[in-house]
Amino acid sequence: MSDGNNSPPPEPSERSEPSEPADALAAVVALRRLADQLEDSAVEQAMRSGWTWPQVSEALGVTRQAVHKKHAKRLIAAGVKLRRRGDERV
């Protein structure tokens, strides 16, 4: 339902901040959860597409070890075939 106001959304600096610290912190927690879900999905999609750990880590701006530690068990449990060093892409 439209309120008849077709003005663009406010700039980030014009948006009101949550009035209570608890509200602001809850928003941070929700955003972190969303970011984690987006990362999990993107990493799984990349690995199913044949990306290597170094490619994923470079795209995320973290070390290969960090991305492997965070995602390997979950990907294996999801049935994703992980490439090992030296595997040739067919």
N, CA, C and O atoms as a printed pandas DataFrame, in Angstrom:
     atom_number atom_name residue_name chain_id  residue_number  x_coord  y_coord  z_coord
0              1         N          MET        A               1    0.842   -1.175    0.000
1              2        CA          MET        A               1    0.000    0.000    0.000
2              3         C          MET        A               1    0.882    1.232    0.000
3              4         O          MET        A               1    1.777    1.342    0.838
4              5         N          SER        A               2    0.658    2.153   -0.908
5              6        CA          SER        A               2    1.490    3.335   -1.050
6              7         C          SER        A               2    0.930    4.477   -0.215
7              8         O          SER        A               2   -0.283    4.645   -0.088
8              9         N          ASP        A               3    1.851    5.260    0.353
9             10        CA          ASP        A               3    1.408    6.412    1.135
10            11         C          ASP        A               3    1.385    7.670    0.282
11            12         O          ASP        A               3    1.138    8.764    0.791
12            13         N          GLY        A               4    1.646    7.518   -1.032
13            14        CA          GLY        A               4    1.633    8.658   -1.921
14            15         C          GLY        A               4    2.947    9.407   -1.945
15            16         O          GLY        A               4    3.103   10.351   -2.720
16            17         N          ASN        A               5    3.885    9.015   -1.124
17            18        CA          ASN        A               5    5.177    9.678   -1.060
18            19         C          ASN        A               5    6.153    8.916   -1.935
19            20         O          ASN        A               5    6.537    7.795   -1.603
20            21         N          ASN        A               6    6.558    9.508   -3.045
21            22        CA          ASN        A               6    7.469    8.852   -3.971
22            23         C          ASN        A               6    8.899    9.332   -3.814
23            24         O          ASN        A               6    9.707    9.155   -4.726
24            25         N          SER        A               7    9.229    9.928   -2.695
25            26        CA          SER        A               7   10.589   10.421   -2.496
26            27         C          SER        A               7   11.534    9.245   -2.277
27            28         O          SER        A               7   11.122    8.198   -1.778
28            29         N          PRO        A               8   12.804    9.419   -2.652
29            30        CA          PRO        A               8   13.775    8.332   -2.478
30            31         C          PRO        A               8   14.005    8.047   -1.000
31            32         O          PRO        A               8   13.727    8.892   -0.150
32            33         N          PRO        A               9   14.514    6.851   -0.695
33            34        CA          PRO        A               9   14.785    6.540    0.712
34            35         C          PRO        A               9   15.836    7.495    1.268
35            36         O          PRO        A               9   16.656    8.019    0.514
36            37         N          PRO        A              10   15.819    7.723    2.561
37            38        CA          PRO        A              10   16.787    8.655    3.149
38            39         C          PRO        A              10   18.208    8.127    3.019
39            40         O          PRO        A              10   18.435    6.917    2.989
40            41         N          GLU        A              11   19.150    9.042    2.942
41            42        CA          GLU        A              11   20.566    8.678    2.936
42            43         C          GLU        A              11   20.898    8.030    4.270
43            44         O          GLU        A              11   20.234    8.300    5.271
44            45         N          PRO        A              12   21.941    7.159    4.298
45            46        CA          PRO        A              12   22.278    6.495    5.564
46            47         C          PRO        A              12   22.472    7.464    6.722
47            48         O          PRO        A              12   22.077    7.163    7.849
48            49         N          SER        A              13   23.074    8.624    6.463
49            50        CA          SER        A              13   23.312    9.578    7.543
50            51         C          SER        A              13   22.018   10.217    8.043
51            52         O          SER        A              13   21.989   10.776    9.139
52            53         N          GLU        A              14   20.945   10.136    7.246
53            54        CA          GLU        A              14   19.669   10.732    7.632
54            55         C          GLU        A              14   18.753    9.742    8.346
55            56         O          GLU        A              14   17.750   10.141    8.939
56            57         N          ARG        A              15   19.092    8.458    8.293
57            58        CA          ARG        A              15   18.253    7.443    8.931
58            59         C          ARG        A              15   18.390    7.544   10.433
59            60         O          ARG        A              15   19.459    7.862   10.956
60            61         N          SER        A              16   17.307    7.274   11.114
61            62        CA          SER        A              16   17.366    7.348   12.569
62            63         C          SER        A              16   18.046    6.106   13.124
63            64         O          SER        A              16   17.835    4.996   12.636
64            65         N          GLU        A              17   18.842    6.302   14.126
65            66        CA          GLU        A              17   19.522    5.205   14.811
66            67         C          GLU        A              17   18.551    4.617   15.829
67            68         O          GLU        A              17   17.674    5.320   16.330
68            69         N          PRO        A              18   18.706    3.320   16.137
69            70        CA          PRO        A              18   17.862    2.764   17.204
70            71         C          PRO        A              18   18.052    3.574   18.480
71            72         O          PRO        A              18   19.173    3.946   18.826
72            73         N          SER        A              19   16.958    3.844   19.172
73            74        CA          SER        A              19   17.029    4.724   20.339
74            75         C          SER        A              19   17.642    4.040   21.547
75            76         O          SER        A              19   18.172    4.712   22.431
76            77         N          GLU        A              20   17.581    2.745   21.601
77            78        CA          GLU        A              20   18.110    2.011   22.744
78            79         C          GLU        A              20   19.323    1.198   22.318
79            80         O          GLU        A              20   19.322    0.602   21.240
80            81         N          PRO        A              21   20.360    1.166   23.156
81            82        CA          PRO        A              21   21.530    0.345   22.824
82            83         C          PRO        A              21   21.162   -1.116   22.567
83            84         O          PRO        A              21   21.756   -1.758   21.700
84            85         N          ALA        A              22   20.207   -1.639   23.297
85            86        CA          ALA        A              22   19.804   -3.035   23.101
86            87         C          ALA        A              22   19.260   -3.250   21.689
87            88         O          ALA        A              22   19.515   -4.285   21.075
88            89         N          ASP        A              23   18.512   -2.274   21.176
89            90        CA          ASP        A              23   17.979   -2.382   19.817
90            91         C          ASP        A              23   19.109   -2.343   18.791
91            92         O          ASP        A              23   19.111   -3.108   17.826
92            93         N          ALA        A              24   20.057   -1.455   19.008
93            94        CA          ALA        A              24   21.193   -1.343   18.094
94            95         C          ALA        A              24   22.012   -2.628   18.092
95            96         O          ALA        A              24   22.412   -3.110   17.033
96            97         N          LEU        A              25   22.259   -3.181   19.269
97            98        CA          LEU        A              25   23.042   -4.411   19.365
98            99         C          LEU        A              25   22.287   -5.596   18.772
99           100         O          LEU        A              25   22.897   -6.467   18.150
100          101         N          ALA        A              26   20.987   -5.639   18.952
101          102        CA          ALA        A              26   20.186   -6.705   18.346
102          103         C          ALA        A              26   20.257   -6.620   16.820
103          104         O          ALA        A              26   20.294   -7.643   16.136
104          105         N          ALA        A              27   20.275   -5.404   16.297
105          106        CA          ALA        A              27   20.400   -5.228   14.850
106          107         C          ALA        A              27   21.754   -5.729   14.359
107          108         O          ALA        A              27   21.836   -6.347   13.297
108          109         N          VAL        A              28   22.812   -5.470   15.116
109          110        CA          VAL        A              28   24.149   -5.960   14.760
110          111         C          VAL        A              28   24.159   -7.485   14.721
111          112         O          VAL        A              28   24.692   -8.080   13.785
112          113         N          VAL        A              29   23.576   -8.114   15.725
113          114        CA          VAL        A              29   23.515   -9.582   15.778
114          115         C          VAL        A              29   22.759  -10.124   14.563
115          116         O          VAL        A              29   23.200  -11.089   13.938
116          117         N          ALA        A              30   21.639   -9.515   14.233
117          118        CA          ALA        A              30   20.844   -9.970   13.086
118          119         C          ALA        A              30   21.625   -9.824   11.784
119          120         O          ALA        A              30   21.574  -10.706   10.927
120          121         N          LEU        A              31   22.345   -8.717   11.632
121          122        CA          LEU        A              31   23.144   -8.513   10.423
122          123         C          LEU        A              31   24.281   -9.519   10.329
123          124         O          LEU        A              31   24.583  -10.010    9.241
124          125         N          ARG        A              32   24.916   -9.833   11.455
125          126        CA          ARG        A              32   25.986  -10.839   11.448
126          127         C          ARG        A              32   25.443  -12.197   11.028
127          128         O          ARG        A              32   26.070  -12.901   10.237
128          129         N          ARG        A              33   24.281  -12.566   11.555
129          130        CA          ARG        A              33   23.673  -13.851   11.174
130          131         C          ARG        A              33   23.378  -13.887    9.679
131          132         O          ARG        A              33   23.642  -14.884    9.006
132          133         N          LEU        A              34   22.834  -12.800    9.174
133          134        CA          LEU        A              34   22.530  -12.729    7.749
134          135         C          LEU        A              34   23.812  -12.821    6.925
135          136         O          LEU        A              34   23.858  -13.545    5.930
136          137         N          ALA        A              35   24.843  -12.099    7.330
137          138        CA          ALA        A              35   26.120  -12.148    6.612
138          139         C          ALA        A              35   26.694  -13.563    6.623
139          140         O          ALA        A              35   27.207  -14.027    5.605
140          141         N          ASP        A              36   26.613  -14.249    7.757
141          142        CA          ASP        A              36   27.105  -15.630    7.845
142          143         C          ASP        A              36   26.324  -16.547    6.908
143          144         O          ASP        A              36   26.910  -17.398    6.238
144          145         N          GLN        A              37   25.008  -16.376    6.860
145          146        CA          GLN        A              37   24.183  -17.204    5.970
146          147         C          GLN        A              37   24.530  -16.946    4.506
147          148         O          GLN        A              37   24.617  -17.880    3.710
148          149         N          LEU        A              38   24.728  -15.674    4.155
149          150        CA          LEU        A              38   25.098  -15.331    2.783
150          151         C          LEU        A              38   26.461  -15.916    2.426
151          152         O          LEU        A              38   26.651  -16.434    1.326
152          153         N          GLU        A              39   27.409  -15.831    3.362
153          154        CA          GLU        A              39   28.740  -16.391    3.123
154          155         C          GLU        A              39   28.664  -17.903    2.947
155          156         O          GLU        A              39   29.256  -18.449    2.016
156          157         N          ASP        A              40   27.938  -18.585    3.835
157          158        CA          ASP        A              40   27.799  -20.040    3.728
158          159         C          ASP        A              40   27.257  -20.434    2.357
159          160         O          ASP        A              40   27.780  -21.342    1.711
160          161         N          SER        A              41   26.226  -19.756    1.927
161          162        CA          SER        A              41   25.600  -20.062    0.644
162          163         C          SER        A              41   26.553  -19.791   -0.520
163          164         O          SER        A              41   26.660  -20.608   -1.435
164          165         N          ALA        A              42   27.235  -18.665   -0.490
165          166        CA          ALA        A              42   28.146  -18.305   -1.577
166          167         C          ALA        A              42   29.338  -19.254   -1.642
167          168         O          ALA        A              42   29.768  -19.636   -2.730
168          169         N          VAL        A              43   29.878  -19.638   -0.479
169          170        CA          VAL        A              43   31.006  -20.568   -0.457
170          171         C          VAL        A              43   30.560  -21.924   -0.993
171          172         O          VAL        A              43   31.272  -22.541   -1.786
172          173         N          GLU        A              44   29.399  -22.388   -0.570
173          174        CA          GLU        A              44   28.911  -23.679   -1.069
174          175         C          GLU        A              44   28.717  -23.636   -2.577
175          176         O          GLU        A              44   29.101  -24.571   -3.279
176          177         N          GLN        A              45   28.130  -22.567   -3.076
177          178        CA          GLN        A              45   27.920  -22.436   -4.518
178          179         C          GLN        A              45   29.259  -22.429   -5.255
179          180         O          GLN        A              45   29.402  -23.079   -6.291
180          181         N          ALA        A              46   30.229  -21.703   -4.729
181          182        CA          ALA        A              46   31.552  -21.646   -5.364
182          183         C          ALA        A              46   32.209  -23.022   -5.388
183          184         O          ALA        A              46   32.752  -23.438   -6.412
184          185         N          MET        A              47   32.160  -23.725   -4.258
185          186        CA          MET        A              47   32.807  -25.034   -4.193
186          187         C          MET        A              47   32.087  -26.046   -5.085
187          188         O          MET        A              47   32.740  -26.893   -5.694
188          189         N          ARG        A              48   30.780  -25.976   -5.176
189          190        CA          ARG        A              48   30.039  -26.872   -6.086
190          191         C          ARG        A              48   30.367  -26.549   -7.546
191          192         O          ARG        A              48   30.243  -27.407   -8.420
192          193         N          SER        A              49   30.784  -25.310   -7.802
193          194        CA          SER        A              49   31.150  -24.892   -9.159
194          195         C          SER        A              49   32.605  -25.197   -9.484
195          196         O          SER        A              49   33.084  -24.879  -10.573
196          197         N          GLY        A              50   33.310  -25.814   -8.536
197          198        CA          GLY        A              50   34.688  -26.212   -8.800
198          199         C          GLY        A              50   35.759  -25.241   -8.348
199          200         O          GLY        A              50   36.928  -25.412   -8.694
200          201         N          TRP        A              51   35.393  -24.232   -7.588
201          202        CA          TRP        A              51   36.400  -23.307   -7.087
202          203         C          TRP        A              51   37.309  -24.031   -6.104
203          204         O          TRP        A              51   36.933  -25.041   -5.509
204          205         N          THR        A              52   38.503  -23.496   -5.950
205          206        CA          THR        A              52   39.458  -24.034   -4.982
206          207         C          THR        A              52   39.408  -23.200   -3.712
207          208         O          THR        A              52   38.881  -22.087   -3.704
208          209         N          TRP        A              53   39.967  -23.757   -2.633
209          210        CA          TRP        A              53   40.050  -22.997   -1.381
210          211         C          TRP        A              53   40.803  -21.680   -1.584
211          212         O          TRP        A              53   40.353  -20.651   -1.081
212          213         N          PRO        A              54   41.938  -21.672   -2.307
213          214        CA          PRO        A              54   42.615  -20.383   -2.518
214          215         C          PRO        A              54   41.754  -19.359   -3.261
215          216         O          PRO        A              54   41.812  -18.169   -2.953
216          217         N          GLN        A              55   40.962  -19.805   -4.230
217          218        CA          GLN        A              55   40.088  -18.866   -4.944
218          219         C          GLN        A              55   39.036  -18.276   -4.009
219          220         O          GLN        A              55   38.786  -17.071   -4.025
220          221         N          VAL        A              56   38.425  -19.135   -3.198
221          222        CA          VAL        A              56   37.395  -18.671   -2.263
222          223         C          VAL        A              56   38.012  -17.736   -1.233
223          224         O          VAL        A              56   37.452  -16.683   -0.926
224          225         N          SER        A              57   39.167  -18.123   -0.701
225          226        CA          SER        A              57   39.789  -17.295    0.336
226          227         C          SER        A              57   40.180  -15.926   -0.208
227          228         O          SER        A              57   40.032  -14.915    0.478
228          229         N          GLU        A              58   40.681  -15.895   -1.446
229          230        CA          GLU        A              58   41.044  -14.606   -2.044
230          231         C          GLU        A              58   39.805  -13.728   -2.228
231          232         O          GLU        A              58   39.840  -12.528   -1.957
232          233         N          ALA        A              59   38.715  -14.336   -2.688
233          234        CA          ALA        A              59   37.475  -13.574   -2.896
234          235         C          ALA        A              59   36.931  -13.016   -1.584
235          236         O          ALA        A              59   36.349  -11.931   -1.559
236          237         N          LEU        A              60   37.123  -13.769   -0.481
237          238        CA          LEU        A              60   36.627  -13.327    0.826
238          239         C          LEU        A              60   37.627  -12.455    1.580
239          240         O          LEU        A              60   37.277  -11.827    2.579
240          241         N          GLY        A              61   38.865  -12.416    1.107
241          242        CA          GLY        A              61   39.881  -11.608    1.785
242          243         C          GLY        A              61   40.373  -12.219    3.080
243          244         O          GLY        A              61   40.737  -11.506    4.015
244          245         N          VAL        A              62   40.382  -13.559    3.133
245          246        CA          VAL        A              62   40.870  -14.269    4.315
246          247         C          VAL        A              62   41.859  -15.337    3.856
247          248         O          VAL        A              62   42.028  -15.555    2.656
248          249         N          THR        A              63   42.510  -16.001    4.807
249          250        CA          THR        A              63   43.452  -17.049    4.435
250          251         C          THR        A              63   42.714  -18.312    4.009
251          252         O          THR        A              63   41.554  -18.524    4.361
252          253         N          ARG        A              64   43.412  -19.144    3.246
253          254        CA          ARG        A              64   42.857  -20.430    2.834
254          255         C          ARG        A              64   42.525  -21.272    4.054
255          256         O          ARG        A              64   41.498  -21.949    4.101
256          257         N          GLN        A              65   43.417  -21.218    5.046
257          258        CA          GLN        A              65   43.203  -21.999    6.267
258          259         C          GLN        A              65   41.936  -21.545    6.990
259          260         O          GLN        A              65   41.174  -22.372    7.492
260          261         N          ALA        A              66   41.716  -20.245    7.042
261          262        CA          ALA        A              66   40.538  -19.713    7.744
262          263         C          ALA        A              66   39.245  -20.149    7.066
263          264         O          ALA        A              66   38.297  -20.559    7.736
264          265         N          VAL        A              67   39.204  -20.060    5.742
265          266        CA          VAL        A              67   37.973  -20.432    5.038
266          267         C          VAL        A              67   37.754  -21.941    5.119
267          268         O          VAL        A              67   36.616  -22.396    5.237
268          269         N          HIS        A              68   38.826  -22.713    5.057
269          270        CA          HIS        A              68   38.704  -24.171    5.168
270          271         C          HIS        A              68   38.195  -24.551    6.556
271          272         O          HIS        A              68   37.291  -25.376    6.686
272          273         N          LYS        A              69   38.773  -23.951    7.586
273          274        CA          LYS        A              69   38.368  -24.263    8.962
274          275         C          LYS        A              69   36.891  -23.931    9.194
275          276         O          LYS        A              69   36.178  -24.673    9.869
276          277         N          LYS        A              70   36.448  -22.820    8.631
277          278        CA          LYS        A              70   35.076  -22.367    8.864
278          279         C          LYS        A              70   34.044  -23.190    8.088
279          280         O          LYS        A              70   32.932  -23.394    8.574
280          281         N          HIS        A              71   34.398  -23.664    6.889
281          282        CA          HIS        A              71   33.380  -24.224    6.003
282          283         C          HIS        A              71   33.526  -25.705    5.658
283          284         O          HIS        A              71   32.542  -26.317    5.242
284          285         N          ALA        A              72   34.694  -26.303    5.808
285          286        CA          ALA        A              72   34.924  -27.660    5.287
286          287         C          ALA        A              72   33.959  -28.702    5.853
287          288         O          ALA        A              72   33.353  -29.454    5.090
288          289         N          LYS        A              73   33.807  -28.758    7.166
289          290        CA          LYS        A              73   32.935  -29.783    7.764
290          291         C          LYS        A              73   31.500  -29.661    7.266
291          292         O          LYS        A              73   30.861  -30.660    6.936
292          293         N          ARG        A              74   31.003  -28.435    7.215
293          294        CA          ARG        A              74   29.626  -28.218    6.764
294          295         C          ARG        A              74   29.468  -28.626    5.301
295          296         O          ARG        A              74   28.457  -29.223    4.932
296          297         N          LEU        A              75   30.457  -28.309    4.468
297          298        CA          LEU        A              75   30.374  -28.655    3.054
298          299         C          LEU        A              75   30.426  -30.163    2.845
299          300         O          LEU        A              75   29.687  -30.708    2.025
300          301         N          ILE        A              76   31.298  -30.834    3.587
301          302        CA          ILE        A              76   31.389  -32.295    3.491
302          303         C          ILE        A              76   30.059  -32.919    3.912
303          304         O          ILE        A              76   29.564  -33.832    3.252
304          305         N          ALA        A              77   29.484  -32.427    5.008
305          306        CA          ALA        A              77   28.191  -32.939    5.484
306          307         C          ALA        A              77   27.084  -32.700    4.457
307          308         O          ALA        A              77   26.125  -33.469    4.379
308          309         N          ALA        A              78   27.221  -31.633    3.672
309          310        CA          ALA        A              78   26.221  -31.316    2.644
310          311         C          ALA        A              78   26.469  -32.091    1.350
311          312         O          ALA        A              78   25.728  -31.942    0.378
312          313         N          GLY        A              79   27.517  -32.918    1.344
313          314        CA          GLY        A              79   27.800  -33.735    0.168
314          315         C          GLY        A              79   28.550  -33.029   -0.938
315          316         O          GLY        A              79   28.550  -33.487   -2.081
316          317         N          VAL        A              80   29.195  -31.912   -0.611
317          318        CA          VAL        A              80   29.963  -31.182   -1.616
318          319         C          VAL        A              80   31.308  -31.881   -1.802
319          320         O          VAL        A              80   32.011  -32.156   -0.830
320          321         N          LYS        A              81   31.660  -32.166   -3.059
321          322        CA          LYS        A              81   32.956  -32.781   -3.354
322          323         C          LYS        A              81   33.998  -31.678   -3.329
323          324         O          LYS        A              81   33.974  -30.767   -4.156
324          325         N          LEU        A              82   34.909  -31.766   -2.377
325          326        CA          LEU        A              82   35.938  -30.744   -2.235
326          327         C          LEU        A              82   37.172  -31.138   -3.029
327          328         O          LEU        A              82   37.592  -32.295   -3.014
328          329         N          ARG        A              83   37.737  -30.181   -3.710
329          330        CA          ARG        A              83   38.955  -30.421   -4.481
330          331         C          ARG        A              83   40.146  -30.402   -3.550
331          332         O          ARG        A              83   40.211  -29.616   -2.605
332          333         N          ARG        A              84   41.077  -31.274   -3.835
333          334        CA          ARG        A              84   42.325  -31.303   -3.071
334          335         C          ARG        A              84   43.415  -30.669   -3.906
335          336         O          ARG        A              84   43.302  -30.558   -5.127
336          337         N          ARG        A              85   44.463  -30.259   -3.236
337          338        CA          ARG        A              85   45.593  -29.678   -3.925
338          339         C          ARG        A              85   46.084  -30.658   -4.985
339          340         O          ARG        A              85   46.272  -31.841   -4.700
340          341         N          GLY        A              86   46.288  -30.180   -6.182
341          342        CA          GLY        A              86   46.777  -31.027   -7.255
342          343         C          GLY        A              86   45.680  -31.654   -8.092
343          344         O          GLY        A              86   45.956  -32.203   -9.159
344          345         N          ASP        A              87   44.423  -31.581   -7.623
345          346        CA          ASP        A              87   43.318  -32.109   -8.433
346          347         C          ASP        A              87   43.212  -31.275   -9.702
347          348         O          ASP        A              87   43.244  -30.045   -9.656
348          349         N          GLU        A              88   43.089  -31.943  -10.808
349          350        CA          GLU        A              88   42.908  -31.244  -12.075
350          351         C          GLU        A              88   41.427  -31.087  -12.344
351          352         O          GLU        A              88   40.644  -32.005  -12.099
352          353         N          ARG        A              89   41.049  -29.951  -12.836
353          354        CA          ARG        A              89   39.649  -29.720  -13.198
354          355         C          ARG        A              89   39.390  -30.358  -14.552
355          356         O          ARG        A              89   40.166  -30.175  -15.491
356          357         N          VAL        A              90   38.306  -31.101  -14.651
357          358        CA          VAL        A              90   38.004  -31.798  -15.900
358          359         C          VAL        A              90   37.031  -31.021  -16.736
359          360         O          VAL        A              90   36.664  -31.461  -17.825
